[in-house]
Amino acid sequence: MNEAIFSQLDFGPLQEFLDNDDVTDISYGNGGQVHLKTLSKGIYRVERPEINNALMEKLAFQCSNVMGKTFNMAHPLLDAESAELRMNFLHESIATNGIACTIRKTPAKIRLNKKKLIDEGYVSLQMHDFLMKCVEGHTNIIVCGETGSGKTELVKYLASHIKENEKIITIEDTLELHLDRIFPHRDIIAMKTNNIASYSDILEGCMRQNPQWILLSEVRSAEAVMAVRNSISSGHNILSTIHAEKASSVPMRMYALLEGSQDVEQFLRTIYRYVQLAVYVKGYYSAKLGRFQREILEVCEFYVEDETNEAKTNIIYKKTLDGKITLANPTKHLLDYIAIQGVVLPEDTFRLNNELKEGA
């Protein structure tokens, strides 16, 4: 669904929230409740009596008409997507307390920048610069966290630091990255799955386009897991996201999504060998700061020990919610990997040995 079609819709009092850059999601349901998700305050309810079932039904039928779809008891689900907006409606025949709707804004912009990240405590300067070096060194990275934690925004920020001469292909089931629109001068191909072309189909075509980087949308199915595995094992670099409660659990989370009888040890060794980093980002309301806070709480390195062929984990960065930070230098496996790409970091990357000497 393109912008010309969306421009025909009358959003009425909802337009106020669509025009507000701080608002990322609008949720309507329960016979008149409106909840917003914002960058500054998280999720909260607003009182707007003029936003009611009648208005939402009118919007849903406008949407179904311009799309040439049916929205009624026989067809109670309606999805619509534009370049920067995604809408989903549930008919009152299945949402028994009235029509329900969610609207997600997916603007073609990168909301994060280095100053904002450092100033707002999203990540330390030291860890920020390390992650940028990892991107420069073609490290495969999976960002994890809960819904609304800002996983996609972080991937967009990391992707913005990919070298300009490196070809990128994005593969998504719902368009959120928009890197082709953010960087129109770069060699970027945006691909979208649909009922005809699956992840596997698109990935096969993607390989023939000779990308350096493949950016996969959220890993939430067995097919997506296999797409990640096939991408990394074929020598391409990836950035992707997954739902997980900590960075160190990403490989097992991927295995849990698989269907069938995959050998667990063989699969995990593949992930540990080819996915170098997982980053856990959390979003929560901070009473101390009086605003919604997103921050990186864990950065974890995966590798396979050469001599024993054992899959191992190295937690490089861990921050607790009380602010305590623990650091560990990356292993020789990661340092050697990025060194091959021309990025050289010292063994004592975070100067931990110097701190020990100074504290002795």
C-alpha positions as CSV (number, residue, x, y, z in Angstrom):
1,M,0.0,0.0,0.0
2,N,1.6,3.3,-1.1
3,E,1.6,6.8,0.3
4,A,-0.9,8.0,-2.4
5,I,-3.5,5.6,-1.1
6,F,-2.8,6.5,2.6
7,S,-3.2,10.2,1.7
8,Q,-6.8,9.5,0.9
9,L,-7.6,8.4,4.5
10,D,-9.1,10.8,7.0
11,F,-7.4,10.1,10.3
12,G,-9.3,12.9,12.1
13,P,-8.2,13.4,15.7
14,L,-5.6,10.6,15.3
15,Q,-3.6,12.9,13.0
16,E,-2.2,14.8,16.1
17,F,-0.4,11.6,17.1
18,L,0.8,10.8,13.6
19,D,2.4,14.2,13.4
20,N,4.2,13.9,16.7
21,D,7.7,12.4,16.2
22,D,7.8,11.3,19.9
23,V,4.9,8.9,19.3
24,T,5.9,5.5,17.8
25,D,2.6,3.5,18.3
26,I,-1.1,4.1,18.8
27,S,-3.3,1.5,20.2
28,Y,-7.1,1.7,20.3
29,G,-9.5,-0.8,22.0
30,N,-11.9,-1.7,24.8
31,G,-14.6,0.6,23.6
32,G,-12.7,3.9,23.5
33,Q,-9.3,3.5,25.2
34,V,-6.3,5.1,23.5
35,H,-2.8,4.2,24.5
36,L,0.3,5.8,23.1
37,K,3.9,4.4,23.0
38,T,6.4,7.2,23.0
39,L,10.2,7.6,23.0
40,S,10.2,9.8,26.1
41,K,7.5,8.4,28.3
42,G,6.9,4.8,27.2
43,I,3.3,3.5,27.1
44,Y,0.5,5.6,28.7
45,R,-3.2,6.2,28.2
46,V,-4.7,9.5,26.9
47,E,-8.3,10.7,27.1
48,R,-9.7,11.5,23.7
49,P,-13.5,11.0,23.7
50,E,-13.6,12.0,20.0
51,I,-11.6,8.8,19.2
52,N,-14.3,6.2,19.5
53,N,-15.7,3.1,17.9
54,A,-17.5,5.0,15.2
55,L,-14.3,6.9,14.2
56,M,-12.3,3.7,14.1
57,E,-14.9,1.8,12.1
58,K,-15.0,4.7,9.6
59,L,-11.2,4.6,9.3
60,A,-11.2,0.8,8.9
61,F,-13.8,0.9,6.1
62,Q,-12.0,3.7,4.3
63,C,-8.9,1.6,4.5
64,S,-10.6,-1.5,3.2
65,N,-12.2,0.4,0.4
66,V,-9.0,2.0,-1.0
67,M,-7.3,-1.4,-0.7
68,G,-10.0,-3.3,-2.4
69,K,-10.4,-5.6,0.6
70,T,-13.4,-6.7,2.7
71,F,-13.7,-6.0,6.5
72,N,-16.6,-7.7,8.1
73,M,-17.6,-10.8,10.2
74,A,-16.5,-13.1,7.4
75,H,-13.2,-11.2,7.0
76,P,-12.5,-9.9,10.6
77,L,-8.7,-9.0,10.1
78,L,-7.4,-6.1,8.1
79,D,-3.7,-5.2,7.6
80,A,-2.5,-2.2,5.8
81,E,1.1,-1.0,5.3
82,S,2.7,2.1,3.7
83,A,6.3,3.2,3.5
84,E,6.1,4.7,7.1
85,L,2.9,3.4,8.6
86,R,1.5,0.0,9.5
87,M,-2.1,-0.6,10.6
88,N,-4.0,-3.6,11.9
89,F,-7.7,-3.8,12.6
90,L,-9.7,-6.4,14.5
91,H,-13.5,-6.6,13.7
92,E,-15.9,-6.4,16.7
93,S,-17.1,-9.9,15.8
94,I,-13.8,-11.2,17.3
95,A,-12.8,-8.2,19.5
96,T,-15.9,-8.6,21.6
97,N,-15.4,-5.3,23.5
98,G,-15.4,-3.3,20.2
99,I,-13.2,-2.8,17.2
100,A,-9.5,-2.7,17.9
101,C,-6.7,-1.1,16.1
102,T,-2.9,-0.7,16.3
103,I,-1.0,1.9,14.3
104,R,2.8,1.7,14.2
105,K,4.9,4.5,12.7
106,T,8.0,3.3,10.9
107,P,9.6,6.6,9.7
108,A,12.5,6.6,7.2
109,K,14.9,8.2,9.6
110,I,17.5,7.1,12.1
111,R,16.4,8.4,15.5
112,L,19.7,7.6,17.3
113,N,23.0,9.4,17.1
114,K,26.2,9.2,19.1
115,K,25.6,12.2,21.2
116,K,22.1,11.2,22.1
117,L,23.2,7.6,23.0
118,I,26.0,8.9,25.3
119,D,24.1,11.8,26.9
120,E,21.0,9.7,27.7
121,G,23.0,6.8,29.1
122,Y,22.0,4.3,26.4
123,V,25.6,3.0,26.2
124,S,29.0,4.1,27.5
125,L,31.4,5.8,25.1
126,Q,33.8,3.0,25.3
127,M,31.2,0.3,24.4
128,H,29.8,2.5,21.7
129,D,33.1,2.9,19.9
130,F,33.8,-0.8,20.3
131,L,30.5,-1.7,18.6
132,M,31.3,0.7,15.8
133,K,34.7,-1.1,15.3
134,C,32.9,-4.4,15.2
135,V,30.6,-3.2,12.4
136,E,33.6,-1.9,10.6
137,G,35.2,-5.3,11.1
138,H,32.2,-7.1,9.5
139,T,31.1,-8.7,12.7
140,N,27.8,-10.6,12.6
141,I,25.5,-9.1,15.3
142,I,22.1,-10.0,16.6
143,V,20.2,-7.5,18.7
144,C,17.8,-8.9,21.3
145,G,15.3,-7.6,23.7
146,E,11.6,-7.4,24.5
147,T,8.9,-5.8,22.4
148,G,9.3,-2.0,22.3
149,S,12.9,-2.1,23.5
150,G,14.2,-0.4,20.4
151,K,15.9,-3.4,18.7
152,T,15.1,-2.2,15.2
153,E,16.3,1.4,15.9
154,L,19.6,0.0,17.2
155,V,20.0,-2.1,14.1
156,K,19.4,0.9,11.9
157,Y,22.0,2.9,13.8
158,L,24.6,0.1,13.5
159,A,23.8,-0.3,9.8
160,S,24.4,3.4,9.3
161,H,28.0,2.8,10.1
162,I,28.5,0.2,7.4
163,K,31.0,1.4,4.8
164,E,29.5,3.2,1.9
165,N,31.0,0.9,-0.7
166,E,29.5,-2.2,0.8
167,K,26.2,-3.5,-0.7
168,I,23.3,-4.1,1.7
169,I,20.2,-6.1,1.1
170,T,17.3,-5.9,3.7
171,I,14.8,-8.7,4.0
172,E,11.7,-8.0,6.0
173,D,8.2,-9.3,6.4
174,T,7.0,-5.8,7.5
175,L,8.9,-2.7,6.3
176,E,10.7,-0.9,9.2
177,L,14.3,-0.4,8.3
178,H,13.9,1.9,5.2
179,L,17.7,2.1,4.7
180,D,17.1,2.5,0.9
181,R,15.2,5.7,1.6
182,I,17.5,7.0,4.3
183,F,20.5,6.5,2.1
184,P,19.2,6.8,-1.5
185,H,22.7,7.2,-3.0
186,R,23.9,3.8,-1.7
187,D,23.8,0.3,-3.1
188,I,20.9,-1.0,-1.0
189,I,18.1,-3.4,-2.1
190,A,15.0,-3.6,0.0
191,M,13.2,-7.0,-0.2
192,K,9.9,-8.0,1.4
193,T,8.4,-11.4,1.9
194,N,4.8,-12.1,1.0
195,N,2.4,-15.0,0.4
196,I,4.3,-16.0,-2.7
197,A,7.9,-15.3,-1.9
198,S,9.1,-16.8,1.5
199,Y,12.3,-16.0,3.4
200,S,13.9,-19.0,1.7
201,D,12.8,-17.9,-1.8
202,I,14.0,-14.3,-1.2
203,L,17.3,-15.4,0.3
204,E,18.0,-17.5,-2.7
205,G,17.5,-14.4,-5.0
206,C,19.4,-12.2,-2.5
207,M,22.6,-14.4,-2.7
208,R,22.7,-13.8,-6.5
209,Q,22.8,-10.1,-5.9
210,N,26.3,-10.4,-4.3
211,P,25.6,-8.4,-1.1
212,Q,28.2,-7.8,1.6
213,W,25.5,-7.4,4.3
214,I,22.1,-9.0,4.7
215,L,19.9,-7.3,7.2
216,L,17.1,-9.7,8.3
217,S,14.0,-8.5,10.1
218,E,13.1,-10.0,13.4
219,V,13.9,-13.7,13.8
220,R,10.6,-15.2,14.9
221,S,10.1,-18.4,12.9
222,A,12.0,-21.5,12.0
223,E,12.3,-20.2,8.4
224,A,13.9,-17.0,9.7
225,V,16.3,-18.9,11.8
226,M,17.4,-21.0,8.8
227,A,17.7,-17.8,6.8
228,V,20.1,-16.4,9.4
229,R,22.1,-19.7,9.5
230,N,22.3,-19.9,5.7
231,S,23.4,-16.3,5.4
232,I,26.2,-16.5,7.8
233,S,27.5,-19.9,6.8
234,S,27.7,-18.7,3.2
235,G,30.1,-15.9,4.2
236,H,27.7,-12.9,4.2
237,N,27.5,-10.5,7.2
238,I,24.3,-10.1,9.0
239,L,22.5,-7.7,11.4
240,S,19.2,-9.0,12.8
241,T,16.9,-9.0,15.8
242,I,15.3,-11.6,18.0
243,H,13.1,-11.7,21.2
244,A,15.3,-12.8,24.1
245,E,15.7,-11.9,27.8
246,K,19.5,-11.6,27.6
247,A,22.3,-11.6,25.0
248,S,23.8,-14.9,26.2
249,S,20.6,-16.8,25.5
250,V,20.4,-15.9,21.8
251,P,21.7,-19.2,20.4
252,M,19.3,-21.3,22.5
253,R,16.4,-18.9,21.6
254,M,17.2,-19.5,17.9
255,Y,17.2,-23.2,18.5
256,A,13.9,-23.1,20.3
257,L,12.3,-21.5,17.2
258,L,13.4,-24.4,15.0
259,E,10.9,-27.1,14.0
260,G,11.9,-30.7,13.5
261,S,14.8,-32.7,14.8
262,Q,17.8,-30.5,14.3
263,D,20.9,-31.7,16.2
264,V,21.2,-29.2,19.0
265,E,25.0,-29.4,19.4
266,Q,25.7,-29.1,15.7
267,F,23.2,-26.2,15.3
268,L,24.6,-24.3,18.3
269,R,28.2,-24.7,17.2
270,T,27.2,-23.2,13.8
271,I,25.7,-20.1,15.6
272,Y,28.6,-19.8,18.0
273,R,31.1,-20.0,15.2
274,Y,29.5,-17.5,12.9
275,V,27.5,-15.1,15.1
276,Q,30.2,-13.1,16.8
277,L,28.1,-10.8,19.0
278,A,24.7,-10.5,20.6
279,V,23.5,-7.2,22.1
280,Y,20.7,-7.0,24.7
281,V,18.8,-3.7,24.8
282,K,16.1,-2.9,27.3
283,G,13.4,-0.3,27.5
284,Y,11.7,0.7,30.8
285,Y,10.4,3.7,32.6
286,S,13.0,5.1,34.9
287,A,11.6,6.7,38.1
288,K,15.1,8.2,38.7
289,L,15.2,10.0,35.4
290,G,11.5,10.6,35.1
291,R,11.3,9.3,31.6
292,F,11.3,6.2,29.4
293,Q,14.9,4.9,29.2
294,R,16.4,2.5,26.7
295,E,19.9,1.1,27.3
296,I,22.2,-1.7,26.3
297,L,22.5,-4.0,29.3
298,E,24.6,-6.8,27.8
299,V,27.0,-7.5,25.0
300,C,28.0,-11.1,24.6
301,E,30.7,-12.7,22.4
302,F,30.2,-16.3,21.0
303,Y,33.0,-18.5,19.7
304,V,34.1,-22.1,19.3
305,E,37.3,-23.2,21.0
306,D,39.7,-24.4,18.3
307,E,41.2,-27.3,20.3
308,T,38.1,-28.7,21.9
309,N,35.5,-27.7,19.4
310,E,33.5,-26.4,22.4
311,A,30.9,-23.6,22.0
312,K,31.7,-20.8,24.5
313,T,30.4,-17.5,25.7
314,N,32.3,-14.4,26.7
315,I,30.1,-11.7,28.4
316,I,32.0,-8.5,27.3
317,Y,29.7,-6.0,28.9
318,K,27.0,-6.3,31.5
319,K,25.1,-3.5,33.2
320,T,22.6,-4.0,36.0
321,L,19.6,-1.7,36.5
322,D,21.3,-0.2,39.5
323,G,24.1,1.0,37.2
324,K,26.9,-1.4,38.0
325,I,29.0,-2.2,35.0
326,T,31.3,-5.2,34.5
327,L,33.6,-5.5,31.5
328,A,35.7,-8.2,29.9
329,N,38.0,-7.9,27.0
330,P,37.0,-9.7,23.7
331,T,38.8,-13.0,23.1
332,K,41.5,-13.5,20.6
333,H,38.9,-15.2,18.3
334,L,37.0,-11.9,17.9
335,L,40.1,-9.8,17.7
336,D,41.6,-12.0,15.0
337,Y,38.3,-12.0,13.1
338,I,38.1,-8.2,12.8
339,A,41.9,-7.9,12.3
340,I,41.5,-9.9,9.0
341,Q,39.0,-7.2,8.0
342,G,41.7,-4.5,8.7
343,V,40.4,-3.4,12.2
344,V,43.1,-3.9,14.8
345,L,42.2,-3.6,18.5
346,P,44.7,-4.2,21.4
347,E,44.3,-7.4,23.4
348,D,43.5,-5.2,26.4
349,T,40.8,-3.5,24.5
350,F,39.2,-1.8,27.5
351,R,42.4,-1.1,29.4
352,L,41.4,-3.5,32.2
353,N,44.9,-4.6,33.0
354,N,46.0,-0.9,33.4
355,E,43.1,-0.4,35.8
356,L,44.2,-3.4,37.8
357,K,47.8,-2.1,38.0
358,E,46.6,1.4,39.0
359,G,44.4,-0.1,41.7
360,A,47.1,-2.4,43.0
